[in-house]
Amino acid sequence: MFNTEDVFEIAGNILVERRGKTMPEDVRSQMMGRRAHEAFAILKEALGLSDSIDTMIDETKEIFYSHLDAHLQPMPGLFELLDLLEARNIPKCVATSSYRDYLLDLLKRFDLSDRFVALLSAEDVVEGKPNPEIYQKAAKSLQIAPQEMLVLEDSQAGTEAGAAAGAMVMSIPNRHTDMQDFSVATIVGKSLNDLVEML
C-alpha cells in the first residue's frame, strides 16, 4: 500500500553501516514480507552481527521513523483501487507482517483507517508469512472462502502465503523484491493501476 520498503532500505543501510557492514541486496530481499523477528534473524545470521534481534529492531524503528515523513508515499493506484472496490461494494482487509501500532500509524497518515473490514497484523497470527495463516484469517474476516479472495502482494513470502491459503494472488514486485520467485502467483503486475484497469 505504501513505499515503506524504500524507507526500510534507508534504515537498514544505516543500521548495518553503524556496525561497519553493508547490506547485501539478497539479504534485504530475503527479509521482505516477513515479521520483524524473522527478518532480523536473517540479517543477524547473514552478517554475523552480535546485537540482539530486539536491539536491532528498536534501533531500526528509531531510524525508520526519523526518515518516514520525508519519504513515505502511497503506491501508485492505491486510492483509485480503493474507490473502485468501494463503488462495487467489494470488502477489503489488510493482512500484513508488520506490527499493529505501525499499521495503524500508516493508515492514519493517509486517512485510510476506516476503509477496511478488518486489519490483521503480526500479533494476530502464530506463524508469519509464507505460512498461510494470516490469509486464512483474512478470508474468515471477509466471510468468504479463500478461493473467492484476491490477495495483493509484493514479496515472495506473501505470495506463497496467499497461494497456500488457496486464494488468487496478484503479485506486484517492487525494486527490492523483483528478483524473487513469484511463480506461484495467479498473475504478476507492475502496479496497482494494472488491477484498476482489469476491473
N, C-alpha and C positions, 0 to 999 in steps of 0.2 A: 504493500500500500504506500509505503514511503521509501525514500532512498537512504534508509538507515545504514545499509551496508557501506555506503560511502563515508558516513561519519565513523562507523566502526573501523574502517580502514585507517583513518587518521589516528583514532585512539589506539588501535593495535600496534601501529607503527611506532607511536610514541612510547607505548608500554615496553616494547622489546628493545627499542633504541636506548632507553634508560638502563638497560641491562647489557648493553654492548652487543646487541644482536640485531639482525634484520629479519623481517617477516617474509618467509618464503610463500610464494603465491599458492603453491599446492597445499600448504598447511592452512592458509587463510580459507581456501576453498573447502577444505575438509571441515572446518569449523562452522560454515554457513548452515543455517537451518536447524541447528542443534541447541538444546538447552545450555545455559551458561556453564554449568559444572562439567558437562560432557565436552563442550567446545574447548574450555580452558585445560581440561585434562589432555586433550590432543596437543595443544600448544605446549604445555609443560613437558610432555614426553618428547615431542619433536625437537625442541630447542634445549632440552636438558636444564630447565630452569629450576632453581631451588625454592622459589617462593611457594607458599601455599596457594591453592586454587582460589580460596576466598580472598586472599590478599590481592591477587591479580584481578579478580572480578571487581572488587571495591575500587581499586585504582583505575581500572578501565572505565567504570561508571563515572568517576570524577572527571576524567579526561573527556569522555563522550559528551557529558552534559555541558562542559565548558565550550564545546565546539558546535553544539546542536543548533542553536539559534541561527548561526551564520550559514549553515549548510543544509538543514532539513527542508525537503521538498516532497510534495505528493508525487506519486508516479504518474506519468502521462496517461490520461484517460480515466483516472480514478473517479473523479466527480461525475463525468459523463456516464460511466458504467453504473454508479450508484443511482443516479437519477433514472436511468433506463430500467434498471431492475425494480425500482420502486414504482415506476409508472405501470409496470406489468405485474405488480404485486408478487414479486419473487422474493422470498425471505432470504436473509443473508446472516452469516455467522463468521466471526473471526476465530481462527484456530491457530495460535502462534506458540512458538517455543519460548517466547520472551516471558518475563515476569509480569504479573497483573498490574502493578503500580506503574511500570514503564509503559505498558499498553494503554492504560487509561490516560496517562500524560500525553502520549502522542495523539490519541483520538481527540482529546480536549483541545489541543492546539489548533485543530482544523474543524472543530465543532462537529465531530462525527460520532460522538458518544451514543446518541440515541438512534442511530441508523441501522442497528443490527439487532437481530432477535436474541443473540447470545454472544458472549465474549469468553472464549476458552483460552487459558494461558498455561504456562509451565506448571503452576500449582494444581491444576485440575487433572493431571494425569500421573500415573505411576511410571510409565515408560515414555520417553520422548521420541520424537521422530528419529529414525524411519519406522518405528513401531506405529501401527495404525490406530492406536487407542484414541488419540485426540480427534481423528476424523470419524471414528465410530461414535464418539460422544457428540460431535457436531451434527451428525445425521439425526441422532436422537433429539437434540435440542431443536432441530428444524422439523421434527416429527415426520421424517421421510426415511425411506430405505437408503443405504449408502449408494446403491446403484442409480438412484434418482438425483444424486448430488454432483455438482461440478466443483472441483477443487482448483483453486488458482495458486500456483506455487512458483518459486524462483530458485529452489535448491533441489539437489538430488535426494537428500534425506526426506524433504517434504513431499516430493513427487512419489517416492517409494511408499511413504506412509499413506498417501491418498489412494494409490493404486491397490495397496494391500488391504485397505478398508473396503474395496470394491467400487469406489467412486470413479467417475470420469475425471481425468486430470488434464488441465491446460497448464503447461509449464511455460514460464516466461523468464528465461535465463537473463541475468544481468552480467555486467562485465567481470564480476567477481566469481560467477558460477558458470559462465558459458563453456568452460572446459569439462564440466561434469557430465555424467551419463544420464540422459533423460529418455532413454529408450522405452521405459515403461509408461511414459505419458501418452494420453489419448491423442493429444495434439501439442505442438510446440509453437508458440507465438513470439512476436518481437516486442509487443507492448499490450497494455490493457485495451488500447484502441482496436486491436485485432478482434477482440471479443465483442466490443461495441458494434463493429461492422457486421459481425456474424449474426448478432441478434436483430 
